[in-house]
Amino acid sequence: MTTAETPDTLRRIMDYSSRADPYPLYAELRKTPVALQEDGSYVISTYRELTAILHNPHLSSDFRNLSHPLAMSEGRTTPAFINLDPPEHDRLRRMAMRHFGPPHTPGLVTGLEPALTDTVGSLLDGFADKEQVDIVDEFAYPFPVRVICHLLGVPREDEPRFHRWVDDIVNSIDYNPETDPKEKAENGVRANNELNQYMSGLLEQRHGRPGEDLLARLANDDGPEGRMTDDEIVSTAHLLLIAGHETTVNLITNGMLTLLRHPEVLHRLRNDPGLVVPLVEELLRYEPPVHIIPWRAAYSDITVADTVIPKGARIVLMLASGSRDPQRFHEPDRFDPDRQDNQHLGFGSGIHLCFGGPLARREAQIALTELVRRLNRPRLLTDPPPYRRSPVLRGPIHLHIEQNTG
């Protein structure tokens, strides 16, 4: 079940010095598919075991089922449905999806395409005369936050307020009370509260005023299962902002970094824009935006790979490791946009499969196609680039490139 070096391997993965390239450490971790840690948690790192447990009804996403509650669960009153189990999870997800995708709003993503293309174009217009640009600050961050704020009905002038909230919340996701300063958790709690208060204020303005934005749709929905409560709507909006924004930023940035490291693929994409669809799927496998689900709970005793995980134990899911598992993927450390049967774990699996995945995919497809088309001989200035602190939502904090302007 476990080996003496496994806890040390996990600590090295979590250490910032490994952020630029954790993949060799994932290979070490996969030698023990289900590994008991010193704190009583279990780390799962292989594709077969990850997919099995993600589809196991005894895996809980509700922190209240942990024997030892997480510090970041303090102060939470209404969890987002990603942190709930059936039947509540299923009910809330269905109600959200009525306004976010098929079958009730099948044209949501395609209907947004003109706005996505216009936003990308306006951001890239600012690159025309610049020899050096930061793909993160000048493109990958403002693009998805503008899209999500548009979906939610957030006024354009309020968009900058979300940057600090998102950063503090994301940085607190992997908070470890034994190694991290208390301020990391406190900043996350404060940002959660401020964001929720802001969303509550917007929601108040939507009651009795039907509109096209998601908050207005949820506030005035009289569907077959009734309406969400205000707290449930705010939690859903909060989830969409944090999960949808940060994952898309990382997907675009990791994608551009990977293309610059593989210039032959970059040239292929420039000449064949249709390549972008399988290319984004390969990016979700090869350099995914979400590397780790830092906790799940055993709702009851669960057996995985002949290991019994006891009820209440914390389970850590190493999704990025599973997507590089050589038992599932041929030459997994090779970036191959022509890869067949690419059932990666980039958006998770099971009942919590990312419900914003179709939008994130299309955002990345449009963004990368236009970046490659409009940048003039782009080159990396720093490789590896500086990374964000979090090993959970992993991506560069800056991606400085140089291009020809003549």
Beta strands, then each sheet from edge to edge (+ up, - down):
strand 1: 34-36
strand 2: 42-44
strand 3: 59-60
strand 4: 132-134
strand 5: 293-298
strand 6: 302-304
strand 7: 307-309
strand 8: 314-317
strand 9: 379-380
strand 10: 400-402
sheet 1: 1+ 2- 8- 5+ 3-
sheet 2: 4+ 10- 9+
sheet 3: 6+ 7-
end
